Amino acid sequence: MRLVLAIACLLTLMIDPEVVGRRSTASMFVFIAYTAQSLLLLVLASRSIYVHAKVVSWLDVCWFTLMTYFTGGDSSFFYLLFFFAVLTSSFSHGHEEGARITLVSAAAVALTSLTTQSDIDMARVMLRATFLLALGYMIAHWGGLAMIQRQRLELMHAVSQLANPRFGVDRTIASVLDHTRRFYHAESCILLMQDNGAESWSLRTANADSATRPVHPSILSADAAAPLLVGQADDILLLRQRFRGWLSRAPQLSAFSAATQRWSVRDPAPGQALADLLDASSLVAVPLPLRRGSGRLYVISQHHQFSKSEAIFLQRIAAQAFPVIENIELLDRMASEAVLRERERIARDLHDTTIQPYIGLRHGVSAIRKRAEPGNPLNGDLDNLIDMTQQVIRDLRNYARSLRGGLEMKEPELLIALRRQASQMRQFYDVHIAVDTQGELNMSDRLAAEIFQIVNEGMSNICKHTTARHGYIELACSAGQLSVRIENECNGHPVLDFTPSSIAERAAALGGVARVQQGRHRTLRCRSSFPCRRLVWRKL
């Protein structure tokens, strides 16, 4: 559209008789240069190379100022081109940017009119500047509203995208709080909840430092949570600083009543005490629509002053997200109970069908060892076999015990279990596998249990399906992504392109895929990288 507008202006300059009389070499150069710039921007955009939109809008203002100046100033009708810059900036960057473009455009129209004519018609100059200011401000307002509506729809869509239930409800709550904080340009977002009949409160805080980590609750007593519970339980609270006098500001606490659907001004003292406690210049607090408890959601800012419409929209976010989160928590609890009963059944079956035969095997090998002569060359192998069966029985019993109690594993236990497994691989198969971590591992107990099974399967594949004597495992968590890498030497032998079914199935259950490839330097490298809701398994 910029190119079409530039060509239309150039043709108008060449064809219109009135414009031709005032045409000069400078004006022709300005119009041709603007057309060339518009063509260049179109070519760059067609190749997915985009110039910063704000810079382009201000360049348009400069070009339109030159066009108006060289075509007569107050008598030029090219001043209408400024509305194009106002439109593009308002609908792309909001009301404030559109208002700035409008002010500069009105000043440019007035300045070109005053500098190009010796006999100035002040009435025309004032009329054009006022017309540009009024209509430009309306366009900026409409554009800002449209951009806010788009952003709100994107936020409602984002908070509706729930994390994988395997990661627990904390991951979903952290995602909702972080999206809300970034939408409001706030320093922090606080969630305060209490179950029915409970005396304590759970407090979760999301800020810029916790953007890539799950937000775990802190337990507060009723006395500790009391300073946060300002006003009525069902009211929407808005605290902001309003001007009183010329340079002084005073806090104003407003409350929106759900019963009357009206805003009312309240005593600012409790709100100011809450702001001092949270180190906030402005804040919004909304109630949570929970069926099995109560709570509040706080958005805190030290610079931005929230509006009433922003406070009402925060209530809509809470009404959209938290009933669904409550349902997920209930379903998660029911599923956990069902899984626990199933694990107890599997543990009993494991004891009867697997552990008992291994015990019989150990007794049989022990009997053979006792019957062997002291100088028998197989005595060492029989002793190793007895130790191996004893270790397997011990592991199976520990596994059955963990099944009965719930297979949950947090980050330190995960590393201990992986290193213990690597030690067993070195003892039984003479395969040396190093386990390393990069950064702080932030994962739930369920995700840790899944990662343990995946890495354990990778170790088993190295020992049973390769001739490698060395391997390497690395776990790293960065920017909300967990990366798992399993690497082993392949000694130059050709490697078939395959996908381990068990690893692929576990990765798919976490929302990812599994791939196996041969890498450089005669190594097989398995690299897994996935965000909070996705797992990508790659073996290079």
MOFENWO-V404409 format. One record per residue. N is the residue number from 1. RES is the residue in one letter. PSI is psi in degrees with one decimal (none if undefined). OMEGA is omega in whole degrees, -180 to 180 (none if undefined). D_FIRST is the distance of its C-alpha to the first C-alpha in whole Angstrom. Layout:
BEGIN
N | RES | PSI | OMEGA | D_FIRST
N | RES | PSI | OMEGA | D_FIRST
END
This chain:
BEGIN
1 | M | -33.4 | 176 | 0
2 | R | -41.2 | 179 | 4
3 | L | -41.6 | 178 | 5
4 | V | -42.9 | 179 | 5
5 | L | -40.7 | -180 | 6
6 | A | -43.0 | 179 | 9
7 | I | -40.5 | 179 | 10
8 | A | -41.8 | 178 | 10
9 | C | -39.9 | 179 | 12
10 | L | -42.2 | 177 | 14
11 | L | -37.5 | 177 | 15
12 | T | -41.9 | 179 | 16
13 | L | -33.1 | -176 | 18
14 | M | -27.8 | -171 | 20
15 | I | -42.6 | -173 | 21
16 | D | 123.0 | -178 | 22
17 | P | -38.1 | -179 | 25
18 | E | -36.5 | 179 | 25
19 | V | -33.7 | -179 | 23
20 | V | -35.1 | 180 | 25
21 | G | -28.2 | -179 | 28
22 | R | 4.5 | -175 | 26
23 | R | 145.5 | 178 | 25
24 | S | 171.0 | 179 | 26
25 | T | -38.5 | 180 | 26
26 | A | -44.3 | -180 | 24
27 | S | -40.3 | 178 | 21
28 | M | -40.8 | 179 | 20
29 | F | -42.4 | -180 | 21
30 | V | -45.0 | -178 | 18
31 | F | -39.8 | 178 | 16
32 | I | -40.7 | 180 | 16
33 | A | -40.6 | 179 | 16
34 | Y | -37.1 | 177 | 13
35 | T | -40.6 | 179 | 11
36 | A | -41.4 | 178 | 14
37 | Q | -41.3 | 179 | 13
38 | S | -39.8 | 178 | 9
39 | L | -39.5 | 179 | 10
40 | L | -43.3 | 179 | 13
41 | L | -36.7 | 179 | 11
42 | L | -40.7 | 179 | 9
43 | V | -43.2 | 179 | 13
44 | L | -40.6 | 180 | 14
45 | A | -34.9 | 178 | 13
46 | S | -21.4 | 177 | 14
47 | R | 19.0 | 178 | 17
48 | S | 33.4 | 174 | 17
49 | I | 108.3 | -173 | 17
50 | Y | 129.4 | 175 | 15
51 | V | 150.7 | -177 | 16
52 | H | 126.1 | -173 | 17
53 | A | -37.0 | 180 | 14
54 | K | -39.3 | 179 | 17
55 | V | -42.5 | 180 | 17
56 | V | -39.7 | 180 | 13
57 | S | -42.0 | 179 | 13
58 | W | -30.7 | 173 | 16
59 | L | -39.0 | 176 | 15
60 | D | -42.4 | 179 | 13
61 | V | -42.1 | 179 | 16
62 | C | -46.2 | 179 | 18
63 | W | -43.0 | -179 | 16
64 | F | -32.0 | 176 | 15
65 | T | -44.1 | 178 | 19
66 | L | -40.9 | 178 | 20
67 | M | -44.5 | 180 | 18
68 | T | -39.4 | -179 | 20
69 | Y | -45.4 | -176 | 23
70 | F | -6.1 | 179 | 23
71 | T | 22.2 | 169 | 22
72 | G | -5.5 | 177 | 25
73 | G | -110.3 | -176 | 24
74 | D | -19.5 | 178 | 26
75 | S | -1.6 | -178 | 25
76 | S | 135.8 | 176 | 22
77 | F | 2.2 | 178 | 19
78 | F | -3.3 | 177 | 16
79 | Y | -20.5 | 177 | 17
80 | L | -16.9 | 179 | 15
81 | L | -24.1 | 180 | 12
82 | F | -28.1 | 180 | 14
83 | F | -27.4 | 177 | 13
84 | F | -43.3 | 178 | 10
85 | A | -39.2 | 178 | 12
86 | V | -42.8 | -180 | 14
87 | L | -51.2 | -176 | 12
88 | T | -40.7 | -179 | 11
89 | S | -37.8 | -177 | 14
90 | S | -46.6 | -177 | 16
91 | F | -10.7 | 177 | 15
92 | S | -34.5 | -173 | 15
93 | H | 2.9 | 172 | 18
94 | G | -176.7 | -172 | 20
95 | H | -42.4 | -175 | 22
96 | E | -43.6 | 179 | 23
97 | E | -40.8 | 177 | 20
98 | G | -37.4 | 178 | 18
99 | A | -39.0 | 177 | 22
100 | R | -43.3 | 178 | 22
101 | I | -39.2 | 180 | 19
102 | T | -45.8 | -180 | 20
103 | L | -46.0 | -180 | 23
104 | V | -38.0 | 179 | 22
105 | S | -43.4 | 179 | 20
106 | A | -40.2 | 177 | 23
107 | A | -37.3 | 179 | 25
108 | A | -40.1 | 178 | 23
109 | V | -45.5 | 179 | 23
110 | A | -40.7 | -178 | 26
111 | L | -43.2 | 179 | 27
112 | T | -33.4 | 178 | 25
113 | S | -37.2 | -178 | 27
114 | L | -24.9 | -175 | 31
115 | T | -12.8 | -177 | 30
116 | T | -15.4 | -176 | 29
117 | Q | 136.1 | 174 | 32
118 | S | -34.8 | 177 | 35
119 | D | 95.2 | -172 | 36
120 | I | 129.8 | 174 | 34
121 | D | 92.9 | -175 | 33
122 | M | -31.3 | 179 | 33
123 | A | -43.2 | 179 | 33
124 | R | -41.0 | -180 | 29
125 | V | -47.3 | -179 | 28
126 | M | -36.6 | -180 | 29
127 | L | -44.1 | -180 | 28
128 | R | -44.2 | -180 | 24
129 | A | -42.2 | 180 | 25
130 | T | -41.0 | 178 | 26
131 | F | -42.5 | 179 | 23
132 | L | -39.3 | 179 | 21
133 | L | -46.3 | -175 | 23
134 | A | -53.4 | -178 | 24
135 | L | -36.1 | 178 | 21
136 | G | -39.7 | 179 | 19
137 | Y | -38.7 | 178 | 22
138 | M | -41.4 | 178 | 21
139 | I | -42.3 | 178 | 18
140 | A | -39.2 | 179 | 19
141 | H | -46.0 | 179 | 22
142 | W | -42.4 | 178 | 20
143 | G | -40.0 | 177 | 18
144 | G | -40.1 | 177 | 21
145 | L | -42.6 | 179 | 23
146 | A | -40.7 | -180 | 20
147 | M | -39.3 | 178 | 20
148 | I | -40.4 | 179 | 24
149 | Q | -40.1 | 177 | 24
150 | R | -45.5 | -179 | 22
151 | Q | -37.2 | 179 | 25
152 | R | -39.6 | 177 | 28
153 | L | -40.0 | 177 | 27
154 | E | -39.3 | 179 | 27
155 | L | -43.5 | 179 | 30
156 | M | -36.3 | 176 | 32
157 | H | -39.1 | -177 | 31
158 | A | -43.0 | -178 | 32
159 | V | -14.0 | 177 | 35
160 | S | -13.0 | 179 | 36
161 | Q | 103.8 | -174 | 36
162 | L | 148.8 | 178 | 40
163 | A | 166.6 | 178 | 41
164 | N | 128.1 | -179 | 44
165 | P | -23.1 | 178 | 47
166 | R | -24.7 | -178 | 49
167 | F | -3.7 | 179 | 48
168 | G | 165.2 | -176 | 49
169 | V | -20.2 | 179 | 47
170 | D | -35.1 | 180 | 47
171 | R | -40.9 | 179 | 44
172 | T | -43.2 | 178 | 42
173 | I | -41.1 | 178 | 43
174 | A | -39.2 | 179 | 42
175 | S | -43.2 | 179 | 39
176 | V | -45.7 | -179 | 38
177 | L | -39.9 | -178 | 40
178 | D | -43.0 | 177 | 37
179 | H | -39.7 | 179 | 34
180 | T | -43.3 | 180 | 35
181 | R | -44.4 | -179 | 36
182 | R | -32.8 | 178 | 33
183 | F | -40.1 | -178 | 31
184 | Y | 2.8 | -178 | 33
185 | H | 43.3 | -176 | 33
186 | A | 159.4 | 178 | 37
187 | E | -34.8 | -178 | 39
188 | S | 161.2 | 178 | 41
189 | C | 126.9 | -173 | 42
190 | I | 136.0 | 177 | 45
191 | L | 122.2 | -180 | 47
192 | L | 121.3 | -175 | 50
193 | M | 152.1 | 177 | 52
194 | Q | 131.1 | 176 | 55
195 | D | 155.9 | 177 | 57
196 | N | 132.0 | 179 | 59
197 | G | -6.8 | -179 | 63
198 | A | 147.3 | 178 | 62
199 | E | -25.6 | -178 | 63
200 | S | 163.1 | 178 | 60
201 | W | 150.2 | 174 | 56
202 | S | 132.9 | -176 | 54
203 | L | 126.4 | 175 | 52
204 | R | 136.6 | -178 | 48
205 | T | 127.9 | 177 | 46
206 | A | 128.1 | 176 | 43
207 | N | -171.9 | -177 | 41
208 | A | -30.6 | -179 | 39
209 | D | -26.2 | -178 | 43
210 | S | 18.6 | -175 | 43
211 | A | -28.1 | -176 | 40
212 | T | 10.2 | -177 | 41
213 | R | 152.1 | 173 | 44
214 | P | 144.6 | -178 | 45
215 | V | 110.0 | -180 | 47
216 | H | 145.7 | -175 | 50
217 | P | 150.2 | 169 | 52
218 | S | 140.5 | -176 | 55
219 | I | 128.0 | 178 | 57
220 | L | 143.4 | 173 | 58
221 | S | 169.8 | -180 | 61
222 | A | -37.4 | 179 | 61
223 | D | -36.9 | 180 | 62
224 | A | -32.1 | -179 | 59
225 | A | -14.0 | -176 | 57
226 | A | -41.3 | 180 | 58
227 | P | -21.8 | 179 | 56
228 | L | -17.8 | -175 | 53
229 | L | 76.7 | -179 | 54
230 | V | 138.0 | 176 | 53
231 | G | -170.8 | 179 | 53
232 | Q | 154.8 | -175 | 53
233 | A | -31.1 | -176 | 52
234 | D | 5.3 | -178 | 50
235 | D | 147.9 | 171 | 48
236 | I | 122.3 | -176 | 45
237 | L | 138.2 | 178 | 45
238 | L | 117.3 | 176 | 43
239 | L | 126.2 | 178 | 44
240 | R | 163.1 | -179 | 42
241 | Q | 123.0 | -180 | 43
242 | R | 148.7 | -179 | 42
243 | F | 132.1 | 173 | 43
244 | R | 110.0 | -174 | 47
245 | G | -156.0 | -176 | 47
246 | W | -50.3 | -173 | 45
247 | L | -3.8 | -177 | 45
248 | S | 150.2 | 177 | 47
249 | R | 147.8 | 178 | 46
250 | A | 145.4 | -179 | 48
251 | P | 145.3 | 176 | 47
252 | Q | 124.1 | 180 | 46
253 | L | 119.3 | 178 | 47
254 | S | 147.4 | -179 | 45
255 | A | 135.1 | 177 | 46
256 | F | 116.5 | -177 | 45
257 | S | 130.4 | 177 | 48
258 | A | -26.4 | -179 | 47
259 | A | -45.8 | -177 | 50
260 | T | -13.6 | -178 | 49
261 | Q | 40.0 | -180 | 45
262 | R | 154.1 | 174 | 45
263 | W | 143.4 | 177 | 44
264 | S | 150.1 | -180 | 47
265 | V | 131.4 | -179 | 48
266 | R | 172.9 | 176 | 51
267 | D | 122.1 | -174 | 53
268 | P | -8.7 | -175 | 51
269 | A | -49.0 | 178 | 54
270 | P | -37.8 | 179 | 54
271 | G | -38.5 | 178 | 50
272 | Q | -35.5 | 176 | 51
273 | A | -40.1 | 177 | 53
274 | L | -39.7 | 179 | 51
275 | A | -39.5 | 177 | 48
276 | D | -36.0 | 179 | 51
277 | L | -38.5 | -177 | 52
278 | L | 1.7 | -179 | 49
279 | D | 56.2 | -175 | 48
280 | A | 144.3 | 170 | 45
281 | S | -32.6 | 177 | 43
282 | S | 146.4 | 180 | 41
283 | L | 158.1 | 176 | 42
284 | V | 135.7 | 177 | 42
285 | A | 126.7 | -179 | 44
286 | V | 147.9 | 177 | 44
287 | P | 155.7 | 179 | 47
288 | L | 133.0 | 179 | 46
289 | P | 75.5 | -178 | 47
290 | L | 140.7 | 179 | 50
291 | R | -29.1 | -175 | 52
292 | R | 26.0 | 180 | 55
293 | G | -162.9 | 179 | 55
294 | S | 166.8 | -180 | 53
295 | G | 175.6 | 179 | 50
296 | R | 151.9 | 177 | 48
297 | L | 125.9 | -178 | 44
298 | Y | 136.3 | 172 | 44
299 | V | 125.6 | -169 | 40
300 | I | 134.1 | 178 | 41
301 | S | 144.8 | 176 | 39
302 | Q | -11.7 | -177 | 41
303 | H | -44.4 | -176 | 38
304 | H | 135.4 | 176 | 35
305 | Q | 115.5 | -176 | 37
306 | F | 152.9 | 178 | 36
307 | S | 170.7 | 180 | 35
308 | K | -37.5 | 179 | 37
309 | S | -35.6 | 177 | 34
310 | E | -36.4 | 178 | 34
311 | A | -42.2 | 178 | 38
312 | I | -38.9 | -179 | 37
313 | F | -32.5 | 177 | 35
314 | L | -36.2 | 176 | 37
315 | Q | -36.5 | 178 | 40
316 | R | -35.7 | 176 | 37
317 | I | -45.3 | 179 | 37
318 | A | -40.9 | 179 | 41
319 | A | -26.6 | -180 | 41
320 | Q | -41.2 | -168 | 39
321 | A | -43.6 | -166 | 40
322 | F | -31.1 | 171 | 44
323 | P | -36.4 | 177 | 45
324 | V | -41.4 | 178 | 44
325 | I | -39.1 | 178 | 45
326 | E | -40.0 | 177 | 49
327 | N | -39.2 | 179 | 49
328 | I | -41.7 | 179 | 48
329 | E | -39.4 | 179 | 51
330 | L | -46.2 | 178 | 53
331 | L | -36.9 | 178 | 52
332 | D | -39.9 | 179 | 53
333 | R | -42.5 | 179 | 56
334 | M | -42.2 | 180 | 57
335 | A | -37.6 | 179 | 56
336 | S | -40.4 | 178 | 58
337 | E | -41.3 | 178 | 61
338 | A | -39.7 | 179 | 61
339 | V | -37.7 | 179 | 60
340 | L | -42.6 | 177 | 63
341 | R | -39.4 | 179 | 65
342 | E | -36.4 | 179 | 64
343 | R | -36.9 | 176 | 65
344 | E | -39.9 | 178 | 68
345 | R | -43.3 | 179 | 69
346 | I | -37.9 | 180 | 68
347 | A | -40.9 | 178 | 70
348 | R | -44.0 | 178 | 73
349 | D | -37.3 | -180 | 72
350 | L | -39.8 | 180 | 71
351 | H | -40.2 | -175 | 75
352 | D | -36.0 | -171 | 77
353 | T | -16.5 | -175 | 75
354 | T | -50.0 | -176 | 74
355 | I | -43.2 | -179 | 76
356 | Q | -44.8 | 175 | 79
357 | P | -35.7 | 177 | 79
358 | Y | -37.2 | 177 | 78
359 | I | -41.8 | 176 | 81
360 | G | -38.8 | 177 | 83
361 | L | -41.2 | 179 | 82
362 | R | -42.1 | 178 | 83
363 | H | -41.0 | 179 | 86
364 | G | -44.2 | 179 | 87
365 | V | -37.6 | 178 | 86
366 | S | -38.5 | 178 | 88
367 | A | -42.1 | 178 | 91
368 | I | -40.3 | -180 | 90
369 | R | -37.5 | -180 | 90
370 | K | -30.9 | -179 | 93
371 | R | -15.9 | -178 | 95
372 | A | 146.6 | 177 | 94
373 | E | 153.8 | -179 | 96
374 | P | -31.2 | -178 | 96
375 | G | 9.8 | -178 | 95
376 | N | 128.5 | -179 | 93
377 | P | -13.9 | -180 | 90
378 | L | 0.6 | -178 | 88
379 | N | -40.4 | 179 | 88
380 | G | -42.6 | 179 | 85
381 | D | -38.8 | 178 | 83
382 | L | -38.4 | 177 | 85
383 | D | -42.2 | 177 | 84
384 | N | -38.7 | 179 | 80
385 | L | -39.4 | 177 | 80
386 | I | -42.6 | 179 | 82
387 | D | -39.2 | -179 | 80
388 | M | -44.7 | 179 | 76
389 | T | -36.4 | 178 | 77
390 | Q | -40.0 | 179 | 78
391 | Q | -41.0 | 179 | 75
392 | V | -42.5 | 178 | 73
393 | I | -42.4 | 180 | 75
394 | R | -42.3 | 179 | 75
395 | D | -40.7 | 180 | 71
396 | L | -38.8 | 178 | 71
397 | R | -40.8 | 177 | 73
398 | N | -39.2 | 179 | 70
399 | Y | -42.4 | 177 | 68
400 | A | -37.0 | 178 | 69
401 | R | -39.2 | 178 | 70
402 | S | -32.5 | 176 | 66
403 | L | -40.3 | -180 | 66
404 | R | -35.1 | -177 | 68
405 | G | -2.9 | -177 | 66
406 | G | 120.5 | -176 | 63
407 | L | 83.7 | 179 | 61
408 | E | 137.6 | -174 | 59
409 | M | 124.6 | 178 | 58
410 | K | 178.0 | -169 | 57
411 | E | -49.0 | 179 | 56
412 | P | -43.0 | 179 | 59
413 | E | -33.0 | 179 | 61
414 | L | -47.2 | -179 | 58
415 | L | -39.9 | 179 | 59
416 | I | -44.2 | -179 | 63
417 | A | -40.1 | -180 | 63
418 | L | -40.5 | 179 | 61
419 | R | -35.1 | 176 | 63
420 | R | -39.0 | 178 | 66
421 | Q | -40.0 | 177 | 65
422 | A | -36.3 | 177 | 64
423 | S | -39.0 | 178 | 68
424 | Q | -38.0 | 177 | 69
425 | M | -38.1 | 179 | 67
426 | R | -34.9 | -179 | 69
427 | Q | -43.2 | -174 | 72
428 | F | -36.1 | -173 | 72
429 | Y | -3.7 | -177 | 70
430 | D | 39.1 | 176 | 70
431 | V | 120.6 | -177 | 66
432 | H | 112.6 | -178 | 65
433 | I | 120.9 | 179 | 62
434 | A | 139.0 | 179 | 60
435 | V | 125.4 | -176 | 58
436 | D | 158.1 | 177 | 56
437 | T | 152.2 | 177 | 53
438 | Q | 116.9 | 179 | 50
439 | G | -173.6 | -180 | 49
440 | E | 127.6 | 180 | 50
441 | L | 115.1 | 179 | 50
442 | N | 99.9 | -180 | 49
443 | M | 156.1 | 178 | 49
444 | S | 169.3 | -179 | 51
445 | D | -34.4 | 179 | 55
446 | R | -42.8 | 178 | 53
447 | L | -38.3 | 178 | 51
448 | A | -39.6 | 178 | 54
449 | A | -39.3 | 178 | 56
450 | E | -40.9 | 179 | 53
451 | I | -38.9 | 178 | 53
452 | F | -44.4 | -180 | 56
453 | Q | -39.4 | 180 | 57
454 | I | -47.4 | -179 | 54
455 | V | -37.9 | 178 | 55
456 | N | -41.1 | 177 | 59
457 | E | -37.8 | 177 | 58
458 | G | -42.3 | 176 | 56
459 | M | -44.2 | -180 | 60
460 | S | -38.6 | 178 | 62
461 | N | -38.8 | 180 | 60
462 | I | -43.1 | -175 | 60
463 | C | -35.3 | -172 | 64
464 | K | -24.9 | -172 | 65
465 | H | 5.6 | 177 | 62
466 | T | 168.3 | 175 | 62
467 | T | 14.6 | -177 | 65
468 | A | 146.2 | 176 | 63
469 | R | -7.8 | -179 | 65
470 | H | 147.2 | 177 | 62
471 | G | 169.3 | -176 | 59
472 | Y | 135.1 | 178 | 57
473 | I | 131.3 | 180 | 55
474 | E | 130.3 | 174 | 52
475 | L | 128.6 | -179 | 51
476 | A | 141.8 | 179 | 48
477 | C | 121.7 | -178 | 46
478 | S | 134.7 | 176 | 42
479 | A | 41.4 | 178 | 39
480 | G | 10.9 | -180 | 40
481 | Q | 134.8 | 176 | 41
482 | L | 124.1 | -179 | 45
483 | S | 128.7 | 178 | 45
484 | V | 124.2 | -180 | 48
485 | R | 127.5 | 177 | 50
486 | I | 123.8 | -173 | 53
487 | E | 141.4 | 174 | 54
488 | N | 156.0 | 178 | 57
489 | E | 147.8 | 179 | 58
490 | C | -0.8 | 172 | 59
491 | N | 27.9 | 175 | 61
492 | G | -1.5 | -180 | 59
493 | H | 145.5 | 178 | 60
494 | P | 140.3 | -178 | 57
495 | V | 127.3 | 178 | 56
496 | L | 148.0 | 177 | 54
497 | D | 112.5 | -177 | 51
498 | F | 168.5 | 177 | 52
499 | T | 118.4 | 178 | 51
500 | P | 123.3 | -172 | 53
501 | S | -43.7 | -177 | 53
502 | S | -42.1 | 178 | 55
503 | I | -40.9 | 180 | 52
504 | A | -39.8 | 180 | 49
505 | E | -42.1 | 178 | 50
506 | R | -38.0 | 177 | 51
507 | A | -40.5 | 179 | 47
508 | A | -34.9 | 178 | 46
509 | A | -26.8 | 176 | 47
510 | L | 5.7 | 178 | 46
511 | G | 19.8 | -178 | 42
512 | G | -168.1 | 180 | 42
513 | V | 165.9 | 180 | 43
514 | A | 133.8 | 178 | 46
515 | R | 146.6 | -180 | 46
516 | V | 128.8 | 179 | 49
517 | Q | 156.9 | 176 | 48
518 | Q | 134.1 | -179 | 50
519 | G | -168.2 | -179 | 49
520 | R | 173.3 | 174 | 51
521 | H | 33.2 | 175 | 54
522 | R | 47.1 | 178 | 56
523 | T | 153.0 | 167 | 55
524 | L | 120.7 | -177 | 53
525 | R | 125.4 | 180 | 51
526 | C | 113.3 | -177 | 50
527 | R | 125.2 | -179 | 47
528 | S | 125.0 | 180 | 45
529 | S | 123.8 | -178 | 42
530 | F | 145.6 | 175 | 41
531 | P | -166.1 | -174 | 39
532 | C | -31.2 | -176 | 41
533 | R | 11.3 | -173 | 40
534 | R | 143.6 | 178 | 40
535 | L | 124.9 | 176 | 43
536 | V | 119.0 | -176 | 42
537 | W | 119.2 | -179 | 45
538 | R | 129.5 | 174 | 45
539 | K | 112.7 | -174 | 48
540 | L | none | none | 48
END
